[in-house]
Amino acid sequence: MMRLLRAPNLLIGQHWVNLLATAGIACELHNRYLNGALGDIPADQCAPELWLVDERDEALARRLIDAASRGPAAGAPEWRCGQCGEMLEAQFTVCWKCGTPRNPLDG
């Protein structure tokens, strides 16, 4: 296992876990419950941490998180759901009609 990065908060950390899981990258979110210890434990040790199960996934995981953090480019094209064929706007990562996640490698 390898620590990939610290998340700014639990919500974003879980979003990153979901993003990587959709891409088939096994990971874990550590320090989920240390926020309550803030003050007794230094703040930098309480932040949620994203850990990869296989360190060979590091480069792809970093690219995916970086792309997700930037969001879609202005004027990005719609995408078609691979499951049901529904057209969706670029900012959506899951099909509203059938619930199929967008393939993060499709851009």
C-alpha positions as CSV (number, residue, x, y, z in Angstrom):
1,M,0.0,0.0,0.0
2,M,1.1,3.5,-0.6
3,R,-0.2,6.9,0.5
4,L,-1.2,8.9,-2.6
5,L,-2.3,12.2,-1.0
6,R,-4.2,14.0,1.7
7,A,-7.7,15.2,0.9
8,P,-8.8,18.7,2.0
9,N,-11.9,17.2,3.6
10,L,-13.8,13.9,4.0
11,L,-16.3,14.7,1.2
12,I,-13.6,15.3,-1.4
13,G,-11.6,12.3,-0.2
14,Q,-14.7,10.0,-0.7
15,H,-15.3,11.5,-4.1
16,W,-11.7,10.6,-5.1
17,V,-12.2,7.1,-3.8
18,N,-15.4,6.7,-5.9
19,L,-13.6,8.2,-9.0
20,L,-10.7,5.8,-8.7
21,A,-13.0,2.8,-8.0
22,T,-14.9,3.6,-11.2
23,A,-11.6,3.4,-13.1
24,G,-10.8,0.0,-11.4
25,I,-8.2,1.4,-9.1
26,A,-8.3,-0.2,-5.6
27,C,-7.8,2.4,-2.8
28,E,-8.8,3.2,0.7
29,L,-9.6,6.4,2.6
30,H,-7.8,6.5,5.9
31,N,-8.3,8.9,8.9
32,R,-12.1,9.2,8.2
33,Y,-12.9,9.7,11.9
34,L,-9.9,11.7,13.2
35,N,-11.6,15.1,12.7
36,G,-13.0,14.7,16.2
37,A,-9.5,14.5,17.6
38,L,-8.4,17.8,16.0
39,G,-6.7,19.9,18.7
40,D,-5.4,16.9,20.6
41,I,-3.7,15.6,17.4
42,P,-2.0,18.0,15.0
43,A,-4.2,19.1,12.1
44,D,-1.9,17.7,9.4
45,Q,-2.3,14.3,11.0
46,C,-6.1,14.4,11.0
47,A,-6.7,15.0,7.3
48,P,-8.2,12.1,5.3
49,E,-5.6,10.2,3.3
50,L,-6.1,8.3,0.1
51,W,-4.0,5.1,0.0
52,L,-3.5,3.0,-3.1
53,V,-3.6,-0.8,-2.8
54,D,-1.2,-1.2,-5.7
55,E,1.5,1.5,-6.1
56,R,1.7,0.8,-9.8
57,D,-1.6,2.7,-10.2
58,E,-0.1,5.9,-8.9
59,A,0.4,7.7,-12.3
60,L,-3.1,7.0,-13.5
61,A,-4.7,7.8,-10.1
62,R,-2.9,11.2,-10.1
63,R,-4.0,12.0,-13.6
64,L,-7.6,11.1,-12.9
65,I,-7.7,13.1,-9.7
66,D,-6.1,16.1,-11.4
67,A,-8.6,16.0,-14.2
68,A,-11.5,15.7,-11.8
69,S,-10.2,18.6,-9.8
70,R,-10.1,20.8,-12.9
71,G,-13.6,19.8,-14.0
72,P,-14.7,19.9,-17.7
73,A,-13.2,22.6,-19.9
74,A,-15.4,25.5,-20.9
75,G,-17.4,24.4,-23.9
76,A,-16.6,20.7,-23.4
77,P,-18.8,18.4,-25.5
78,E,-21.6,16.3,-24.2
79,W,-21.0,12.6,-23.8
80,R,-23.1,9.6,-24.6
81,C,-23.8,6.9,-22.0
82,G,-22.3,3.6,-23.1
83,Q,-25.1,1.7,-21.4
84,C,-28.4,3.4,-22.5
85,G,-27.2,5.9,-25.1
86,E,-28.5,9.0,-23.3
87,M,-26.7,12.3,-24.1
88,L,-25.4,14.1,-21.0
89,E,-23.7,17.5,-20.4
90,A,-19.9,17.4,-19.8
91,Q,-20.1,18.2,-16.0
92,F,-22.1,15.0,-15.2
93,T,-20.1,11.9,-14.3
94,V,-23.0,9.5,-14.0
95,C,-25.9,8.9,-16.4
96,W,-29.1,10.4,-14.8
97,K,-31.2,7.8,-16.7
98,C,-29.5,4.5,-15.9
99,G,-26.9,5.3,-13.3
100,T,-23.9,4.1,-15.3
101,P,-20.7,6.0,-14.5
102,R,-18.9,7.9,-17.2
103,N,-15.6,6.3,-18.2
104,P,-13.0,8.7,-16.7
105,L,-10.6,7.8,-19.5
106,D,-13.0,9.2,-22.1
107,G,-12.3,12.8,-21.0
